[in-house]
Amino acid sequence: MGHREELLAAARRLLESQGYARITARDLVAESGTNLASIGYHFGSKEGLLNEAIGTAIGEWTERLAAVAMADPNAAPLQRAQATWSALLANLPKHRALLLSFVEAMAQAERNPALREQFATLYRGMRARVAELVVQSLGDTALDGALAADDPRALAIASWVIAVCDGLALQWLLDPEGAPSAADLNAGHALMWQESLRLVRAAQPN
């Protein structure tokens, strides 16, 4: 591997072993066998390197969840959602250090415009990828018309899916025993729509 790949691999290992906030540039150099100048040359800063490593890990995680969601070609959208939530919860324990690193990095990004843009770009890419899965799941003629991945409706659904997954992960991080299960989320979602439809029907004139 070249220095860039060696630094990314080292950053990934350190993120999973000691967390974002404790990693120094010298830690990265020692772990990768490279040098300080390589960090600046390839990533601009230590934070730029760490955030790219986090983004790569999250991208891989997204693809694994996507594979679970789309495994059954005949599954209904809510069944795909429950499969995704179940897989997310099942994998959180072994990715706890990486999740914590992500939260720590988000706090740092608020004070650093370049890092904030790096995370914004990560989320744009994630929304676009999940929107592709939404279209694949619903069909390209769903929602009373042609549906493409760049359709605002597909992106809105993707944003909702990501918000649920992020919120579930944060709740688990703070309270693993008390966080909702995939079945809890599915039941709550079904009840919300059931009650919403009941109220809409009740308000309609006879």
N, C-alpha and C positions, 0 to 999 in steps of 0.2 A: 504494500500500500504506500501511497505518497503521504506527505505530511498532513494534507487536508483530511484524508480518510483516517489516518492514525489519530489525529486530534478528535475527530467526531466519535470514533470508537472509544477513546479514552474518556471523553466527556460523558458518553452514555454509561460507562461503567461507574464513574464517580457519582453521577446523578442517582444511580440506583443503589449506591452503597453509603453515601454520606450526605446527600441532599444539596440543593442549589446554593444555599446561603453560605455554606462552609467551604466551598471549593475556591481555591486560589489559582492564579495563573501558574504558579510554580507547581501546584498539584497536577495540573494538566500537562505541563512539560514533563514532569517525572513519570506520569502514567503513560504518556504517549512516546517518550523517548525522542521528542522533537526539541524545539527551542522557543523562547518567548517571541522572537520575531515572526515565527510562522503563524502564531495566533493572530497578530495584527495584520499580516499579509493576507491571510485567507478569510478572516472573519471580522476584522476591524477592531474587535475587543473580546475579552473573556466572555462578557455577557452575550455578545453576538454568537460566539461558538456554542455556549450552553443552550441558548434558545433555539439554534438550528438543530442541535441534538434532540432537544425536547420535541420540536416540530416533526422531526423524522420518526421519533418513537410514537407520537400521537397518530401520524399518518399510517404507520404499520398497524397500530391498534384499531384504527378506523376500518382498515381493510379486513382485519380478522372479524370484526363485528359485522361488517357487510356480508362476509361469506356465510356467517351464521344466519343472518336475516334472510338471505336469498337462497338458502339451502333447499327449501321445499318450494318448488315452482307453483304449487297449488295453494299455498298458504294465503290467507286473507291479510290485509295490511296490519290489522291489530295483532294478529298472530305473529307476524314478523316483528312487530314492536316488542311483544312480550319475550320473544326469543332473544332479541337484542339486549333487553334489560336483564334477562337471566344470565346471558353470557358476560355482560358487563360486571354484574355483581360477583359472579363466580371467579372472575379474573382480577378483581380489585386487590385482594390480599397480597398477591405476588407482585403487584405493581404499586404498592402503597408509597414506597420511597419516590418513585417517579411522579406520582400524583402530587405528593407533597412538594417536590421540586417545582412542579408546574405552578402551584399556588404561590410559592415564594417568588418565582420569576414574574408572575403577574403583578405582584406588589412592586417589584423593582421597575417594571415597565411603565408604571404610572408616572415615574419621575424621569424617564428617559425616552424622548420622542422616537428615536431610532428603534429602540426595542419595542415600543408600543406599536409602531408600524409593522414590525416583524410579526408580532402576534396577530395584528389585524389581518395581515396577509395570510397567516395560517388559518384563521377562521374563514376568510373568504374562500380559500381552497377547500376547506372542509364542507362549507355550505354547498359549494358547487358539486362536490363528490356525492354528498348525501342527496342532493336534488336529482342527480342521475339515478340513484337507487329508488327515489320516490316515483319517478317516471316508469322505471322498470317494474316496480311493484304495482302501481295503479293502472298502467297501460297508457299508451301515448294518445288515447282519445278520452281520457278521464276528465271529469269536471266539466262536462258539457262542451267539449271542444278539444282541439289538438293541444297536447301538452308536451312541452320540451323542457329540458333541464334548466334553461335560462328563463323559463316562464316565472313571473313573480309569484304565482300560486305554488309552484313546485319549490321555489326558494323559501317561501313562507313556511311550508310544511317541514322543510329541511331545518330551518331555524328552530322550529318547535321541537323536533327530534333531538337536536343538539342541546337545546336548553334543558330538556328532561334528563338527558344523559349526564350533562355537566352537574345539574342540581342533585341528581341521585348520587354521583360520585362524591360531591362535597358533603352531603349528609352522611354518607358512609364513612368518610374520612373523620368526621367529628364524632360520630356515634354509630359504630359498626353494628351494635346489637339492636339499636332502635331505628335504624334506617328502614324505609319501606322495602318490601320484597317486590319482585316483578309482578307477582299475582296481586299485591296491594295496588300497584300502579295501574294495572289493567282493569281491576275492579273499579277503582276511582274514576278512571277515564270513561268506562262504560256507563257508570252511574251519572256522571256529568252530562253526557249526551242524552241519556234516557230522560233525565229531568228537564233538560233544555227543550227536547222535542215535546214533552208533555205540556210544558208551559206555553210553547208556541201554539200547539193545537188548542189548548184551553182558551187562548186569546183570540182565536179565529172565530168569526161569526158563523152561526149555524146555517 
